[in-house]
C-alpha cells in the first residue's frame, strides 16, 4: 500500500500563483509516476501533469507554460507550481501515484484525498 498526503492549494486570484505538494509513503518501488489530476463537479477527473521517477514530464495542453511539476525522488514527493492562474483552473486537485513491480506487471494506482483550488477575483 502507498499513502499520499497532499498540502497547499486554497484561494488564488487570476494571474496569481499557488502551489501544491504531495508526499508518498509506504511500499514504494524504484520506478513510479506521480502527478496531479483535477476534477470539477459533474466532470471526469482530468490530467494536469505527471512526472516519472526518471524525471519525464507530461502536461495537459491547458496548463502548459503556466504550471510546473517537479519531484524529489529521495523524499518521494511531487510538487505543482501553478502560475498565471485562471478561473477555469478552479477544481479539486488530486495527487496520483502509480507503480508496478516489473514491466510484466499491471500498474497499481493510488489517489490522495484531494485539495480544493479556487481562482477568483
C-alpha positions in Angstrom: 0.0 0.0 0.0 1.0 3.6 -0.7 -0.3 6.6 1.3 -0.4 10.1 -0.2 -0.6 13.3 1.8 -1.4 16.5 0.0 -0.8 20.1 1.0 -1.2 23.5 -0.4 -4.0 24.8 -2.7 -6.6 27.2 -1.4 -7.7 30.5 -2.9 -5.9 32.4 -5.6 -6.6 35.4 -7.9 -6.5 35.4 -11.7 -2.9 35.9 -12.8 -1.6 34.8 -9.4 0.2 31.7 -8.2 -0.4 28.7 -5.9 1.5 25.6 -5.1 0.6 22.0 -4.3 2.7 19.3 -2.7 2.2 15.6 -2.1 4.3 13.1 -0.2 4.1 9.4 -0.8 5.0 6.8 1.8 4.6 3.0 2.2 5.7 0.2 -0.1 7.2 2.1 -2.9 9.1 0.5 -5.8 12.0 2.1 -7.6 10.1 3.1 -10.7 6.9 5.1 -10.4 4.9 8.0 -11.8 3.5 10.8 -9.6 1.2 13.6 -10.7 -1.8 15.7 -10.4 -5.3 15.4 -11.7 -8.2 17.7 -11.2 -12.0 17.4 -11.2 -14.9 19.8 -11.1 -18.5 19.0 -10.2 -20.1 17.0 -12.9 -17.0 16.3 -14.9 -14.5 13.5 -15.2 -11.2 13.7 -13.5 -8.6 15.1 -15.9 -4.8 15.0 -16.2 -3.0 18.1 -15.1 0.6 16.9 -15.1 2.7 13.9 -14.3 6.3 13.2 -13.7 8.1 9.8 -13.7 10.7 8.7 -11.2 13.2 9.3 -14.0 12.0 12.9 -14.5 9.9 12.6 -17.6 7.0 15.1 -17.5 3.6 15.3 -19.2 1.3 18.3 -19.1 -2.3 18.9 -20.2 -2.3 21.5 -23.0 -4.4 23.8 -20.9 -1.6 24.2 -18.3 1.5 24.1 -20.5 3.6 27.1 -19.9 1.8 28.0 -16.7 2.2 25.0 -14.4 5.4 23.3 -13.5 5.7 19.8 -11.9 8.7 18.7 -10.0 9.7 15.8 -7.8 12.2 14.8 -5.2 13.0 11.2 -5.8 14.6 10.5 -2.5 11.8 12.0 -0.5 9.1 10.6 -2.8 7.4 14.0 -3.1 5.8 15.8 -6.0 5.1 19.5 -6.3 3.0 21.5 -8.7 3.7 25.2 -9.1 0.7 27.0 -10.7 1.3 30.4 -12.2 -0.9 32.7 -14.3 -3.9 31.2 -12.7 -7.2 31.3 -14.5 -10.8 30.9 -13.1 -11.1 27.7 -15.1 -8.3 26.2 -13.0 -10.8 26.0 -10.2 -11.2 22.4 -9.2 -10.4 19.7 -6.7 -6.8 18.6 -7.3 -5.8 15.0 -6.6 -2.4 13.7 -6.1 -1.8 10.5 -8.1 0.8 7.7 -7.7 1.2 4.7 -9.9 3.7 1.9 -9.9 4.3 -1.7 -10.9 6.6 -4.3 -9.6 8.1 -5.0 -13.0 7.4 -4.5 -16.7 5.2 -7.6 -16.9 3.0 -6.5 -14.0 0.0 -4.2 -14.1 0.1 -0.7 -12.7 -1.4 0.0 -9.3 -2.9 3.4 -8.9 -3.3 5.4 -5.6 -5.0 8.7 -5.0 -4.9 11.4 -2.5 -8.0 12.8 -0.9 -8.0 15.9 -3.0 -7.4 19.6 -2.2 -9.5 22.5 -3.4 -8.1 25.2 -5.6 -10.3 28.2 -6.2 -9.3 31.0 -8.6 -11.5 34.1 -8.4 -11.1 37.9 -8.2 
